[in-house]
Amino acid sequence: MPLTHFLALIAFVILAAGATIGLAVWADLPLAAAAFAALSASLALGARQWR
C-alpha cells in the first residue's frame, strides 16, 4: 500500500471518529451509551470471527 493511501486511510478514520463523537454530543447521547454500543458491536464482530 502506498504511503499516501495509508495516510489518507488514517485521516479518514480519525475524521469518522470525530464525526461520530460530534453527532453523539449534538444528539445529547450520553458518551457511556456510545461507548457501550461500540463495545457491543466490537464483541459481536469478534464473535463472528471465531465461528
Buried (B, 14 or more C-beta within 10 A) or exposed (E): EEEEEEEEEEEEEEEEEEEEEEEBEEEEEEEEEBEEEEEEEEEEEEEEEEE
